[in-house]
Amino acid sequence: MVGKGDNKKSMAYVGNIVAFVKYMIDNVKDGYNVFNYIDKPDFTMNELILHIEKVLKKRIPKTHFPYWMGMCGGYCFDILAKITGKKLPISSVRVKKFCATTEYDATKVGQTDFKAPFTLGEGLARTLEFEFVNPKTDDIVFKSE
């Protein structure tokens, strides 16, 4: 992990987003409303990794690298990508995004009577279980055009 791990990440569980959209359709009949939907509280990277470890029952290495070292590595991968002409999974942009604090103001949602059906931890656990613990076994693929 690059950085201190105390940068916060705002996230939302898709099941809660769907429930919020349904709530708005059922309860708000007029006007134009714009919301930032975020499940609270935000996780720090360390909290997020601990939660993922718990759900997946796997240990994730907790090696921390200073930001400058991560950025140097990212720049090296940028140069390698430029030389090879291939897009690589690691880049300076990804290091910056990983280390950035991504907190959003969702106070407007809190001013409604909406109650999320799942906590952020429950939503993350459900997502991880669906994707990694009990992955789909059929050949059905959903595509949007």
Buried (B, 14 or more C-beta within 10 A) or exposed (E): BBBEBEBBBBBBBEBBBEBBEEBBEEEEEEEEEEBEBBBBEBBBBBBBBBBBEEBBEEEEEEEBBEBEEBBBBBEEBBEEBEEEEEEEEBBBEBBBEBBEEEEEEBEEBEEBEBEBEBBBBBBBBBBBEEEEEEEEEEEEEEEEE
